[in-house]
Amino acid sequence: MTDLRVLIADVLLTTEDDWSDARTIVGLTFEHTATTAEANGLALQTIIECLRAGLLVAGDYEAAGFRAWPVSTEEAIARIIREWADLGDRAPTPDTIAWFDLTELGEQRAQGLAARPTRADHQSTTGWSGESP
């Protein structure tokens, strides 16, 4: 079973760089799933968790940039679920369903994640690869 915390961290770090659309988030789930339908389900679950935790806001990407939907979190979730169901087993394409931006809390969490050392950082400074000799 996939640890949702890992996917949420991936979403936050990806969205910190630029707004994310549903297709981007599905792409993050593919290494944890075997089929498009599974990836869709896991992405939807991750998005809902991020929205309810106040880490993301849903909206549209327009010529002027990102515009959050003027609805409650639960109304946004209902719309996303409805539009995702309309896709069936197909993966979202760009500009379908929704775009996502970080909230202030999401930005704080993403910055905290980005500041943590990774295994690659540890290996480059210590020479240790985590493998036994």
Backbone as a printed PyTorch tensor [residue, N CA C, xyz], in Angstrom:
tensor([[[  0.8470,  -1.1850,   0.0000],
         [  0.0000,   0.0000,   0.0000],
         [  0.8870,   1.2420,   0.0000]],

        [[  0.5160,   2.2130,  -0.7650],
         [  1.2720,   3.4450,  -0.8990],
         [  1.0300,   4.3470,   0.2980]],

        [[  2.1020,   4.9080,   0.8080],
         [  2.0050,   5.8670,   1.8950],
         [  1.5790,   7.2030,   1.2810]],

        [[  0.3930,   7.6520,   1.5980],
         [ -0.1390,   8.8920,   1.0390],
         [  0.7330,  10.0920,   1.3900]],

        [[  1.4400,  10.0170,   2.5210],
         [  2.3150,  11.1290,   2.9110],
         [  3.4050,  11.3670,   1.8690]],

        [[  3.9070,  10.2880,   1.2590],
         [  4.9380,  10.4100,   0.2290],
         [  4.3720,  11.1440,  -0.9850]],

        [[  3.1700,  10.7700,  -1.4020],
         [  2.5460,  11.4260,  -2.5500],
         [  2.1900,  12.8790,  -2.2490]],

        [[  1.7230,  13.1430,  -1.0590],
         [  1.4110,  14.5210,  -0.6800],
         [  2.6850,  15.3600,  -0.7260]],

        [[  3.7760,  14.8250,  -0.2240],
         [  5.0580,  15.5460,  -0.2850],
         [  5.4540,  15.8050,  -1.7360]],

        [[  5.2920,  14.7940,  -2.5990],
         [  5.6100,  14.9740,  -4.0240],
         [  4.7570,  16.0720,  -4.6470]],

        [[  3.4700,  16.0850,  -4.3170],
         [  2.5610,  17.1030,  -4.8570],
         [  2.9850,  18.4880,  -4.3740]],

        [[  3.2980,  18.6160,  -3.1030],
         [  3.6920,  19.9160,  -2.5600],
         [  4.9740,  20.4270,  -3.2100]],

        [[  5.9620,  19.5570,  -3.3450],
         [  7.2320,  19.9740,  -3.9440],
         [  7.0680,  20.3210,  -5.4200]],

        [[  6.2390,  19.5650,  -6.1310],
         [  5.9920,  19.8400,  -7.5470],
         [  5.2320,  21.1440,  -7.7200]],

        [[  4.2370,  21.3670,  -6.8840],
         [  3.3910,  22.5490,  -7.0060],
         [  4.0910,  23.7970,  -6.4720]],

        [[  5.1230,  23.6170,  -5.6620],
         [  5.8970,  24.7660,  -5.1930],
         [  6.6020,  25.4420,  -6.3690]],

        [[  7.0340,  24.6450,  -7.3330],
         [  7.7390,  25.1820,  -8.4980],
         [  6.7980,  25.8800,  -9.4790]],

        [[  5.5970,  25.3410,  -9.6270],
         [  4.6360,  25.8720, -10.5940],
         [  3.2770,  25.2700, -10.2660]],

        [[  2.2180,  25.8860, -10.7490],
         [  0.8970,  25.3060, -10.5360],
         [  0.8750,  23.9090, -11.1380]],

        [[  0.0730,  23.0270, -10.5540],
         [ -0.0590,  21.6610, -11.0600],
         [ -1.4720,  21.4370, -11.5560]],

        [[ -1.5860,  20.6370, -12.6110],
         [ -2.9190,  20.2330, -13.0490],
         [ -3.1390,  18.7770, -12.6390]],

        [[ -4.3430,  18.2900, -12.8470],
         [ -4.6780,  16.9230, -12.4450],
         [ -3.7770,  15.9080, -13.1460]],

        [[ -3.4520,  16.1560, -14.4030],
         [ -2.5930,  15.2320, -15.1520],
         [ -1.2190,  15.1100, -14.5000]],

        [[ -0.6630,  16.1960, -14.0360],
         [  0.6370,  16.1790, -13.3720],
         [  0.5880,  15.3210, -12.1140]],

        [[ -0.4750,  15.4550, -11.3570],
         [ -0.6040,  14.6930, -10.1130],
         [ -0.8020,  13.2180, -10.4140]],

        [[ -1.5450,  12.8860, -11.4570],
         [ -1.6620,  11.4860, -11.8660],
         [ -0.2770,  10.9410, -12.2130]],

        [[  0.5170,  11.7440, -12.9210],
         [  1.8690,  11.3160, -13.2820],
         [  2.7180,  10.9710, -12.0730]],

        [[  2.5300,  11.6760, -10.9700],
         [  3.2840,  11.3950,  -9.7540],
         [  2.9010,  10.0520,  -9.1330]],

        [[  1.7110,   9.5660,  -9.4380],
         [  1.2410,   8.3210,  -8.8170],
         [  1.6300,   7.0700,  -9.6060]],

        [[  2.0770,   7.2220, -10.8490],
         [  2.3090,   6.0450, -11.6880],
         [  3.3530,   5.0820, -11.1390]],

        [[  4.3520,   5.5590, -10.4120],
         [  5.3520,   4.6290,  -9.8820],
         [  4.7820,   3.7870,  -8.7470]],

        [[  3.6110,   4.1440,  -8.2460],
         [  2.9840,   3.4260,  -7.1410],
         [  1.7990,   2.5790,  -7.5890]],

        [[  1.4890,   2.5780,  -8.8870],
         [  0.3080,   1.8860,  -9.3810],
         [  0.6270,   1.0960, -10.6390]],

        [[ -0.2860,   0.2050, -11.0170],
         [ -0.0760,  -0.6410, -12.1940],
         [ -0.8990,  -0.2130, -13.3980]],

        [[ -2.0030,   0.5030, -13.1630],
         [ -2.8960,   0.8690, -14.2650],
         [ -3.2760,   2.3430, -14.1900]],

        [[ -3.7750,   2.8400, -15.2970],
         [ -4.2570,   4.2240, -15.3220],
         [ -5.4020,   4.4100, -14.3350]],

        [[ -6.2950,   3.4300, -14.2510],
         [ -7.4160,   3.5380, -13.3180],
         [ -6.9230,   3.6380, -11.8780]],

        [[ -5.9100,   2.8440, -11.5250],
         [ -5.3490,   2.9110, -10.1760],
         [ -4.6690,   4.2590,  -9.9430]],

        [[ -3.9260,   4.7350, -10.9370],
         [ -3.2550,   6.0370, -10.8280],
         [ -4.2820,   7.1440, -10.6470]],

        [[ -5.3740,   7.0920, -11.4130],
         [ -6.4400,   8.0840, -11.2730],
         [ -7.0090,   8.0800,  -9.8590]],

        [[ -7.2980,   6.8900,  -9.3390],
         [ -7.8740,   6.7780,  -8.0020],
         [ -6.9450,   7.3040,  -6.9240]],

        [[ -5.6660,   6.9640,  -7.0300],
         [ -4.6880,   7.4120,  -6.0490],
         [ -4.4650,   8.9190,  -6.1490]],

        [[ -4.4280,   9.4440,  -7.3650],
         [ -4.2770,  10.8910,  -7.5410],
         [ -5.4720,  11.6340,  -6.9520]],

        [[ -6.6660,  11.1470,  -7.2180],
         [ -7.8700,  11.7850,  -6.6840],
         [ -7.8440,  11.7690,  -5.1570]],

        [[ -7.4730,  10.6370,  -4.5830],
         [ -7.3880,  10.5310,  -3.1230],
         [ -6.3620,  11.5210,  -2.5670]],

        [[ -5.2280,  11.6450,  -3.2310],
         [ -4.1720,  12.5640,  -2.7950],
         [ -4.6490,  14.0170,  -2.8800]],

        [[ -5.3070,  14.3630,  -3.9860],
         [ -5.8350,  15.7190,  -4.1580],
         [ -6.8450,  16.0550,  -3.0710]],

        [[ -7.7610,  15.1360,  -2.8070],
         [ -8.7780,  15.3730,  -1.7760],
         [ -8.1220,  15.5870,  -0.4200]],

        [[ -7.1380,  14.7650,  -0.0840],
         [ -6.4290,  14.9230,   1.1910],
         [ -5.7440,  16.2870,   1.2760]],

        [[ -5.0900,  16.6900,   0.1870],
         [ -4.3980,  17.9910,   0.1660],
         [ -5.3800,  19.1510,   0.3020]],

        [[ -6.5240,  19.0510,  -0.3630],
         [ -7.5260,  20.1130,  -0.2720],
         [ -8.0970,  20.1870,   1.1400]],

        [[ -8.4610,  19.0480,   1.7100],
         [ -9.0530,  19.0400,   3.0520],
         [ -8.0660,  19.4650,   4.1250]],

        [[ -6.7830,  19.2030,   3.9030],
         [ -5.7550,  19.6020,   4.8720],
         [ -5.3790,  21.0770,   4.7190]],

        [[ -5.9500,  21.7410,   3.7170],
         [ -5.6570,  23.1510,   3.5120],
         [ -4.2970,  23.4030,   2.8850]],

        [[ -3.7740,  22.4040,   2.1550],
         [ -2.4600,  22.5330,   1.5230],
         [ -2.5540,  23.0400,   0.0910]],

        [[ -3.6640,  22.7320,  -0.5800],
         [ -3.8900,  23.1360,  -1.9660],
         [ -5.2130,  23.8560,  -2.0790]],

        [[ -5.3190,  24.6350,  -3.1430],
         [ -6.5840,  25.2370,  -3.5350],
         [ -6.7850,  24.8930,  -5.0070]],

        [[ -8.0210,  24.6070,  -5.3780],
         [ -8.3450,  24.2600,  -6.7690],
         [ -8.7920,  25.5030,  -7.5230]],

        [[ -8.5310,  25.4940,  -8.8220],
         [ -8.9500,  26.6230,  -9.6450],
         [ -8.7090,  26.3740, -11.1080]],

        [[ -8.6600,  27.4620, -11.8630],
         [ -8.4500,  27.4100, -13.3090],
         [ -7.1780,  28.1690, -13.6570]],

        [[ -6.5530,  27.7400, -14.7410],
         [ -5.4100,  28.4570, -15.2870],
         [ -5.9200,  29.2890, -16.4440]],

        [[ -5.7020,  30.5850, -16.3510],
         [ -6.1710,  31.5140, -17.3720],
         [ -5.0040,  32.3390, -17.8920]],

        [[ -5.2450,  33.1660, -18.8590],
         [ -4.1870,  34.0030, -19.4370],
         [ -3.4860,  34.8470, -18.3710]],

        [[ -4.2280,  35.2950, -17.3800],
         [ -3.6550,  36.1210, -16.3210],
         [ -3.0010,  35.2800, -15.2230]],

        [[ -3.0890,  33.9690, -15.3120],
         [ -2.4960,  33.0850, -14.3080],
         [ -3.5380,  32.2360, -13.6140]],

        [[ -3.2120,  31.7780, -12.4280],
         [ -4.0910,  30.9060, -11.6580],
         [ -5.2020,  31.7190, -11.0090]],

        [[ -6.4260,  31.1760, -11.0770],
         [ -7.5740,  31.8040, -10.4200],
         [ -8.2930,  30.7310,  -9.6060]],

        [[ -8.2670,  30.8730,  -8.2910],
         [ -8.9350,  29.9100,  -7.4100],
         [-10.4440,  29.9460,  -7.6350]],

        [[-11.0560,  28.7860,  -7.5310],
         [-12.5080,  28.7360,  -7.6330],
         [-13.1250,  29.4090,  -6.3990]],

        [[-14.1520,  30.2250,  -6.5840],
         [-14.7810,  30.9070,  -5.4490],
         [-15.8350,  30.0270,  -4.7710]],

        [[-15.3890,  28.8480,  -4.3260],
         [-16.2890,  27.8820,  -3.6780],
         [-15.6000,  27.3230,  -2.4380]],

        [[-16.3730,  26.6460,  -1.6060],
         [-15.8020,  26.0040,  -0.4230],
         [-14.9520,  24.7960,  -0.8420]],

        [[-14.1570,  24.3130,   0.0800],
         [-13.3290,  23.1260,  -0.1890],
         [-14.2020,  21.9430,  -0.5840]],

        [[-15.2740,  21.7160,   0.1400],
         [-16.1370,  20.5680,  -0.1620],
         [-16.8350,  20.7150,  -1.5150]],

        [[-17.1890,  21.9470,  -1.8910],
         [-17.7760,  22.1670,  -3.2200],
         [-16.7360,  21.9150,  -4.3110]],

        [[-15.5020,  22.3250,  -4.0630],
         [-14.4310,  22.0550,  -5.0320],
         [-14.2160,  20.5520,  -5.1740]],

        [[-14.1940,  19.8360,  -4.0550],
         [-14.0090,  18.3830,  -4.0900],
         [-15.1440,  17.7230,  -4.8550]],

        [[-16.3740,  18.1360,  -4.6140],
         [-17.5220,  17.5520,  -5.3260],
         [-17.3850,  17.7740,  -6.8300]],

        [[-16.9850,  18.9730,  -7.2270],
         [-16.8020,  19.2590,  -8.6650],
         [-15.6910,  18.3940,  -9.2590]],

        [[-14.5800,  18.2730,  -8.5490],
         [-13.4620,  17.4570,  -9.0390],
         [-13.8850,  16.0010,  -9.1820]],

        [[-14.5690,  15.4610,  -8.1950],
         [-15.0370,  14.0710,  -8.2580],
         [-15.9710,  13.8850,  -9.4460]],

        [[-16.8880,  14.8060,  -9.6440],
         [-17.8540,  14.7210, -10.7450],
         [-17.1390,  14.7540, -12.0950]],

        [[-16.2060,  15.7000, -12.2700],
         [-15.5030,  15.8060, -13.5450],
         [-14.5670,  14.6270, -13.7710]],

        [[-13.9710,  14.0920, -12.7070],
         [-13.0950,  12.9370, -12.8380],
         [-13.9050,  11.7080, -13.2460]],

        [[-15.0950,  11.5640, -12.6800],
         [-15.9560,  10.4290, -13.0330],
         [-16.3290,  10.4700, -14.5090]],

        [[-16.4840,  11.6620, -15.0520],
         [-16.8110,  11.8060, -16.4700],
         [-15.7020,  11.2700, -17.3780]],

        [[-14.4700,  11.1950, -16.8710],
         [-13.3520,  10.6820, -17.6720],
         [-13.3580,   9.1590, -17.7990]],

        [[-14.0690,   8.4770, -16.9020],
         [-14.0050,   7.0210, -16.8980],
         [-12.6180,   6.5800, -16.4670]],

        [[-12.0230,   5.6440, -17.2010],
         [-10.6880,   5.1460, -16.8680],
         [ -9.5740,   5.9220, -17.5570]],

        [[ -9.9300,   6.9600, -18.3100],
         [ -8.8990,   7.7530, -18.9940],
         [ -8.2030,   8.6820, -18.0100]],

        [[ -6.9330,   8.9340, -18.2650],
         [ -6.1910,   9.8950, -17.4480],
         [ -6.5750,  11.3130, -17.8760]],

        [[ -6.5410,  12.2430, -16.9510],
         [ -6.8310,  13.6360, -17.3190],
         [ -5.8000,  14.1630, -18.3190]],

        [[ -6.2250,  15.0680, -19.1420],
         [ -5.3260,  15.7570, -20.0660],
         [ -5.1130,  17.1630, -19.5210]],

        [[ -4.1450,  17.9000, -20.0800],
         [ -3.9620,  19.2700, -19.5890],
         [ -5.2710,  20.0680, -19.6770]],

        [[ -5.4700,  20.8700, -18.6960],
         [ -6.6430,  21.7530, -18.6320],
         [ -7.9660,  21.0270, -18.4010]],

        [[ -7.9230,  19.7460, -18.0240],
         [ -9.1670,  19.0950, -17.6170],
         [ -9.2080,  19.0280, -16.0970]],

        [[-10.3500,  18.9820, -15.5630],
         [-10.6820,  18.8760, -14.1500],
         [-10.3270,  20.1430, -13.3790]],

        [[ -9.0410,  20.3790, -13.0800],
         [ -8.6670,  21.5440, -12.2660],
         [ -7.1680,  21.7620, -12.3130]],

        [[ -6.7860,  22.9550, -11.9250],
         [ -5.3940,  23.2950, -11.6440],
         [ -5.3110,  23.4990, -10.1410]],

        [[ -4.0970,  23.3890,  -9.6000],
         [ -3.9210,  23.4910,  -8.1540],
         [ -2.7520,  24.4160,  -7.8250]],

        [[ -2.9410,  25.1850,  -6.7560],
         [ -1.8870,  26.0440,  -6.2420],
         [ -1.7590,  25.7630,  -4.7510]],

        [[ -0.5940,  26.0470,  -4.2150],
         [ -0.3710,  25.8810,  -2.7910],
         [ -1.0310,  27.0060,  -2.0070]],

        [[ -1.5600,  26.6640,  -0.8640],
         [ -2.0080,  27.6690,   0.0970],
         [ -0.7690,  28.1390,   0.8650]],

        [[ -0.9390,  29.0790,   1.7470],
         [  0.1860,  29.5220,   2.5800],
         [  0.7210,  28.3470,   3.4040]],

        [[ -0.1850,  27.5440,   3.9570],
         [  0.2370,  26.3660,   4.7170],
         [  0.9660,  25.3760,   3.8100]],

        [[  0.4610,  25.1680,   2.6010],
         [  1.1140,  24.2750,   1.6520],
         [  2.5160,  24.7590,   1.2980]],

        [[  2.6650,  26.0780,   1.1410],
         [  3.9930,  26.6480,   0.8500],
         [  4.9520,  26.4050,   2.0090]],

        [[  4.4710,  26.5900,   3.2250],
         [  5.3170,  26.3670,   4.4010],
         [  5.7620,  24.9080,   4.4710]],

        [[  4.8170,  23.9910,   4.2320],
         [  5.1630,  22.5580,   4.2590],
         [  6.1420,  22.2060,   3.1500]],

        [[  5.9340,  22.7350,   1.9610],
         [  6.8300,  22.4560,   0.8310],
         [  8.2320,  22.9710,   1.1240]],

        [[  8.3250,  24.1570,   1.6880],
         [  9.6400,  24.7170,   2.0150],
         [ 10.3390,  23.8700,   3.0780]],

        [[  9.5800,  23.3690,   4.0320],
         [ 10.1490,  22.4850,   5.0520],
         [ 10.6500,  21.1840,   4.4480]],

        [[  9.9030,  20.6440,   3.5060],
         [ 10.3220,  19.4100,   2.8320],
         [ 11.5650,  19.6460,   1.9940]],

        [[ 11.6090,  20.7750,   1.3000],
         [ 12.7410,  21.0780,   0.4260],
         [ 14.0190,  21.2820,   1.2390]],

        [[ 13.8950,  21.7120,   2.4850],
         [ 15.0660,  21.9760,   3.3240],
         [ 15.6450,  20.7060,   3.9320]],

        [[ 14.9000,  19.6120,   3.9090],
         [ 15.3920,  18.3590,   4.4950],
         [ 16.4500,  17.7320,   3.6010]],

        [[ 17.4940,  17.1960,   4.2140],
         [ 18.4930,  16.4940,   3.3900],
         [ 17.9110,  15.1940,   2.8320]],

        [[ 18.3100,  14.8600,   1.6360],
         [ 17.8680,  13.6200,   1.0080],
         [ 18.9660,  12.5830,   1.1300]],

        [[ 18.6660,  11.3460,   0.7610],
         [ 19.6950,  10.3090,   0.7420],
         [ 20.8290,  10.6950,  -0.1960]],

        [[ 20.5030,  11.3030,  -1.3260],
         [ 21.5350,  11.7170,  -2.2810],
         [ 22.4380,  12.7770,  -1.6560]],

        [[ 21.8540,  13.7200,  -0.8830],
         [ 22.6650,  14.7330,  -0.2050],
         [ 23.5970,  14.0740,   0.7980]],

        [[ 23.0500,  13.1180,   1.5450],
         [ 23.8370,  12.4230,   2.5540],
         [ 24.9920,  11.6620,   1.9070]],

        [[ 24.7150,  10.9990,   0.8100],
         [ 25.7350,  10.2350,   0.1110],
         [ 26.8430,  11.1530,  -0.4160]],

        [[ 26.4610,  12.3060,  -0.9680],
         [ 27.4710,  13.1820,  -1.5550],
         [ 28.3640,  13.8210,  -0.4970]],

        [[ 27.8630,  13.9930,   0.7280],
         [ 28.6850,  14.6220,   1.7620],
         [ 29.4340,  13.6080,   2.6120]],

        [[ 28.9500,  12.3790,   2.6740],
         [ 29.5970,  11.3790,   3.5300],
         [ 30.2370,  10.2570,   2.7420]],

        [[ 29.8490,  10.0970,   1.4790],
         [ 30.3450,   8.9760,   0.6980],
         [ 29.5910,   7.6890,   0.9760]],

        [[ 28.6290,   7.7470,   1.9260],
         [ 27.8730,   6.5540,   2.2870],
         [ 26.6780,   6.4190,   1.3640]],

        [[ 26.5140,   5.2390,   0.7980],
         [ 25.4170,   5.0180,  -0.1280],
         [ 24.2460,   4.3200,   0.5230]],

        [[ 24.3990,   3.9180,   1.7940],
         [ 23.3250,   3.2100,   2.4650],
         [ 23.3730,   1.7230,   2.2020]],

        [[ 24.3270,   1.2700,   1.4190],
         [ 24.4500,  -0.1430,   1.1010],
         [ 25.5460,  -0.7570,   1.9430]],

        [[ 25.3920,  -2.0080,   2.2900],
         [ 26.4360,  -2.7240,   3.0130],
         [ 27.5700,  -3.0490,   2.0790]],

        [[ 28.8250,  -3.0830,   2.6160],
         [ 29.9670,  -3.4150,   1.7460],
         [ 29.8930,  -4.8450,   1.2320]]])
